[in-house]
Amino acid sequence: MRVLPTPADVSAATPDPIARWAAQALLPGRGGTAWAHGDAVAVLAPALYRFDRLVLTGPVDDVATLLRAHVRPDVRPLVTTAVADELDWPTRGTFGWMHRTGSLDRVPGPRWLAESEWDDVEALLRKANPESWAWPREPGPARWAGVHVDGALASVAADSWPSPEVGFVAGVATHPDHRGRGLSTAVCRFVVGALLAERGTCGLMVDAANEAAIEVYRRLGFAYRSVTALRDSAHT
């Protein structure tokens, strides 16, 4: 088992975008650690997408070795569902990771919002997506994009929890009065296009039951991958 000190070391050890996204925890001051064992990689990422996470990728036997060595209380291990199905380990739940590479042309309308507009973002989220994991002025989101209709903010998305090589979209919301008009697609296209240009890969998390959101992201070129959050103990 060897330590991977930097995000670049993680990228050299695995092409998996989930691990490369989690490798932001290895940046100075983030408090993360990463290891490789056989063909598997584990990244311990504090405060990643609201939780301390242990992101693991690779063959099930090598993943199991890393999991047993580095799992700890109050840390949520995350593996692909295919690996979870082979592990003898209790689970919390299954959801979707989606990602894409390449480039994406942006459409007119959406723009990056000034910090003075973040109160409007918060008001929209409370109306349209109160369970959002990304909020203005909280850890995670770096900037917000939005589109206006008749002068009012109608749809938003955030550039959140970015790693050096993988951008991440969160906080997507559209006002109920403006749904069905393609506004979420437009604002997500704007953010995704920017993150692809800056980082080369873009990812996001989605509820496995949210078929409408999954379809929006598929239209933007994202591929769906089922992932599973494990318990922090094999005996839970």
Backbone torsions as a table, in degrees:
resi	resn	phi	psi	omega
1	MET	NA	131.7	-177.4
2	ARG	-128.2	151.6	179.1
3	VAL	-84.6	141.1	175.1
4	LEU	-110.1	105.2	-169.1
5	PRO	-75.8	-26.1	-170.9
6	THR	-131.6	162.8	173.1
7	PRO	-56.6	-36.1	178.3
8	ALA	-63.7	-36.3	177.5
9	ASP	-66.1	-38.2	176.4
10	VAL	-63.8	-44.4	-179.9
11	SER	-63.6	-33.3	177.8
12	ALA	-71.4	-26.7	-176.9
13	ALA	-87.9	-24.0	-178.8
14	THR	-153.2	142.5	173.5
15	PRO	-85.8	-3.4	-173.0
16	ASP	-63.2	120.8	-176.9
17	PRO	-67.3	-24.1	178.5
18	ILE	-66.5	-46.7	178.2
19	ALA	-65.6	-38.7	179.3
20	ARG	-67.2	-33.5	175.0
21	TRP	-67.5	-45.5	-179.9
22	ALA	-64.3	-22.7	-176.9
23	ALA	-65.2	-7.1	171.9
24	GLN	-57.2	-24.5	179.3
25	ALA	-65.4	-13.6	-180.0
26	LEU	-89.8	-4.1	176.1
27	LEU	-67.5	155.4	-177.4
28	PRO	-54.1	133.7	176.7
29	GLY	83.1	-1.6	-176.5
30	ARG	-88.4	-21.6	174.4
31	GLY	81.1	15.7	-178.2
32	GLY	-93.2	167.5	176.9
33	THR	-144.3	150.6	177.0
34	ALA	-138.7	149.8	-179.1
35	TRP	-138.0	156.4	171.4
36	ALA	-124.0	143.4	174.8
37	HIS	-145.4	121.3	-174.7
38	GLY	57.9	-123.8	179.1
39	ASP	-102.9	15.4	-178.4
40	ALA	-110.0	156.3	177.9
41	VAL	-132.4	142.2	173.2
42	ALA	-127.9	134.6	177.1
43	VAL	-123.8	118.9	174.2
44	LEU	-88.7	114.9	-171.4
45	ALA	-124.4	100.4	177.6
46	PRO	-66.1	140.5	172.6
47	ALA	55.2	38.1	177.9
48	LEU	-94.6	115.7	-178.4
49	TYR	55.1	47.0	172.6
50	ARG	80.3	-6.3	179.9
51	PHE	-135.4	155.8	168.0
52	ASP	-75.0	124.0	-172.4
53	ARG	-126.3	149.0	170.1
54	LEU	-116.1	100.9	-175.9
55	VAL	-91.8	122.6	-175.3
56	LEU	-123.6	141.1	178.2
57	THR	-147.0	146.8	179.4
58	GLY	130.4	-171.5	179.9
59	PRO	-63.3	147.6	-171.0
60	VAL	-59.1	-40.8	-178.0
61	ASP	-64.8	-43.1	178.8
62	ASP	-69.3	-38.1	176.2
63	VAL	-61.2	-42.5	-179.4
64	ALA	-60.8	-39.0	178.5
65	THR	-63.7	-45.6	178.8
66	LEU	-66.1	-39.4	-179.9
67	LEU	-61.5	-49.1	-179.1
68	ARG	-64.1	-32.5	-177.2
69	ALA	-76.9	-29.4	-167.8
70	HIS	-124.9	-1.7	175.1
71	VAL	-66.6	147.2	-179.9
72	ARG	-150.7	162.2	-179.9
73	PRO	-58.3	141.5	175.3
74	ASP	69.4	14.3	171.8
75	VAL	-110.4	133.8	-177.2
76	ARG	-98.1	106.5	174.5
77	PRO	-67.8	143.9	179.7
78	LEU	-131.2	125.0	179.8
79	VAL	-136.6	167.3	171.7
80	THR	-66.8	151.7	-179.3
81	THR	-64.0	-32.7	177.5
82	ALA	-60.9	-40.3	176.6
83	VAL	-71.1	-43.0	179.9
84	ALA	-57.2	-36.4	-178.9
85	ASP	-65.6	-22.1	-179.8
86	GLU	-98.2	-13.0	-179.4
87	LEU	-85.0	144.6	172.0
88	ASP	-91.1	76.6	-172.1
89	TRP	-149.8	135.0	179.4
90	PRO	-68.4	149.7	-175.1
91	THR	-117.6	156.7	173.9
92	ARG	-94.4	-42.3	-176.6
93	GLY	171.8	166.9	-177.1
94	THR	-121.3	139.5	178.4
95	PHE	-147.8	-166.2	-175.2
96	GLY	-117.1	137.7	165.6
97	TRP	-106.8	131.7	177.0
98	MET	-127.0	142.9	178.1
99	HIS	-151.5	164.3	174.0
100	ARG	-154.3	163.9	176.4
101	THR	-124.9	-168.9	177.3
102	GLY	87.1	-145.3	-179.4
103	SER	-134.8	162.9	-178.5
104	LEU	-149.2	119.9	178.1
105	ASP	-69.7	139.8	179.1
106	ARG	-93.5	157.7	-178.6
107	VAL	-107.3	156.1	177.8
108	PRO	-64.9	151.4	175.3
109	GLY	122.2	-68.6	179.8
110	PRO	-66.6	154.5	176.5
111	ARG	-153.1	163.9	172.3
112	TRP	-71.2	137.0	-176.9
113	LEU	-92.8	145.1	174.5
114	ALA	-73.8	155.3	179.6
115	GLU	-59.8	-28.0	177.7
116	SER	-65.5	-14.7	179.3
117	GLU	-97.5	1.4	-174.8
118	TRP	-70.3	-23.9	173.6
119	ASP	-63.1	-36.2	176.7
120	ASP	-66.5	-37.0	176.4
121	VAL	-61.4	-47.1	-179.0
122	GLU	-61.8	-42.4	179.5
123	ALA	-62.5	-40.0	178.7
124	LEU	-66.5	-43.0	178.4
125	LEU	-61.1	-42.1	-179.5
126	ARG	-64.0	-29.4	179.1
127	LYS	-83.0	-42.5	-167.8
128	ALA	-106.5	-24.7	-177.2
129	ASN	-152.1	66.3	-175.0
130	PRO	-66.1	-15.3	178.2
131	GLU	-95.0	11.9	178.5
132	SER	-55.0	142.7	176.3
133	TRP	-92.4	-1.5	177.7
134	ALA	-121.9	130.2	-179.5
135	TRP	-138.8	147.7	176.8
136	PRO	-58.3	142.3	176.6
137	ARG	67.6	10.8	172.5
138	GLU	-106.8	159.2	178.5
139	PRO	-58.1	139.9	177.0
140	GLY	121.9	-71.4	-178.2
141	PRO	-68.2	132.0	177.7
142	ALA	-96.2	-32.7	179.8
143	ARG	-161.6	158.1	-177.6
144	TRP	-121.2	142.7	172.3
145	ALA	-115.3	152.5	179.4
146	GLY	-153.9	166.5	174.2
147	VAL	-130.4	139.7	-177.1
148	HIS	-106.7	148.7	172.7
149	VAL	-127.2	121.1	-178.4
150	ASP	52.9	38.5	175.1
151	GLY	84.4	-5.2	-179.2
152	ALA	-108.6	141.7	179.0
153	LEU	-65.2	124.5	-173.3
154	ALA	-115.9	-25.6	-178.3
155	SER	-154.9	142.5	-176.6
156	VAL	-140.2	162.2	170.4
157	ALA	-159.3	154.0	-174.6
158	ALA	-120.9	144.6	165.0
159	ASP	-83.1	108.5	-169.5
160	SER	-132.1	150.4	174.2
161	TRP	41.8	53.1	-178.1
162	PRO	-80.2	144.3	170.4
163	SER	-103.3	170.9	-179.4
164	PRO	-58.8	-30.0	-174.7
165	GLU	-116.2	-6.6	-176.6
166	VAL	-137.3	115.8	171.7
167	GLY	-79.4	167.3	-175.9
168	PHE	-146.4	132.6	-179.0
169	VAL	-105.5	135.1	176.8
170	ALA	-151.0	176.3	175.6
171	GLY	67.0	30.7	-179.8
172	VAL	-76.6	129.9	179.6
173	ALA	-157.3	143.5	174.7
174	THR	-131.4	134.0	-179.9
175	HIS	-56.5	137.1	-178.1
176	PRO	-54.3	-30.3	-179.1
177	ASP	-73.1	-11.8	-174.6
178	HIS	-121.0	13.0	179.7
179	ARG	-74.1	155.7	-179.9
180	GLY	82.8	10.5	-178.3
181	ARG	-113.4	7.3	178.0
182	GLY	80.2	13.8	-176.8
183	LEU	-70.7	-40.7	177.1
184	SER	-61.2	-41.4	178.5
185	THR	-61.3	-42.2	-177.6
186	ALA	-66.1	-46.7	-176.7
187	VAL	-71.6	-35.8	175.4
188	CYS	-66.4	-39.3	178.1
189	ARG	-60.7	-39.6	178.4
190	PHE	-62.0	-50.0	-177.6
191	VAL	-67.0	-46.1	-178.8
192	VAL	-61.6	-43.0	178.8
193	GLY	-59.0	-41.0	179.1
194	ALA	-66.7	-43.6	-177.4
195	LEU	-68.8	-36.6	176.3
196	LEU	-64.1	-41.9	179.3
197	ALA	-64.0	-34.5	-175.9
198	GLU	-86.3	-34.1	-168.7
199	ARG	-127.1	-14.6	174.7
200	GLY	90.7	-25.4	179.3
201	THR	-139.2	146.2	178.0
202	CYS	-134.9	136.6	179.0
203	GLY	-130.9	171.2	176.4
204	LEU	-163.7	163.3	173.6
205	MET	-109.8	146.9	-179.0
206	VAL	-146.4	144.3	174.7
207	ASP	-63.8	130.3	-177.6
208	ALA	-60.4	-23.8	-178.3
209	ALA	-91.1	-5.1	-176.9
210	ASN	-87.8	77.5	-174.7
211	GLU	-64.2	-34.9	-179.3
212	ALA	-63.9	-45.2	179.4
213	ALA	-66.1	-42.1	179.7
214	ILE	-59.2	-40.1	-180.0
215	GLU	-66.5	-38.4	176.0
216	VAL	-58.8	-47.0	-176.9
217	TYR	-69.6	-35.1	176.0
218	ARG	-62.2	-40.4	179.3
219	ARG	-64.2	-23.8	177.2
220	LEU	-89.7	6.4	174.1
221	GLY	95.5	8.3	-180.0
222	PHE	-81.2	144.5	174.2
223	ALA	-104.6	140.9	-176.7
224	TYR	-93.0	140.2	177.2
225	ARG	-140.1	126.8	-178.4
226	SER	-79.5	129.4	178.5
227	VAL	-126.9	156.3	-176.0
228	THR	-130.7	132.2	172.6
229	ALA	-88.2	128.3	180.0
230	LEU	-94.9	164.3	171.1
231	ARG	-72.7	164.0	-178.8
232	ASP	-86.5	9.7	176.7
233	SER	-151.6	143.4	177.0
234	ALA	-69.4	-11.2	-175.4
235	HIS	-111.2	8.1	-179.8
236	THR	-70.7	NA	NA
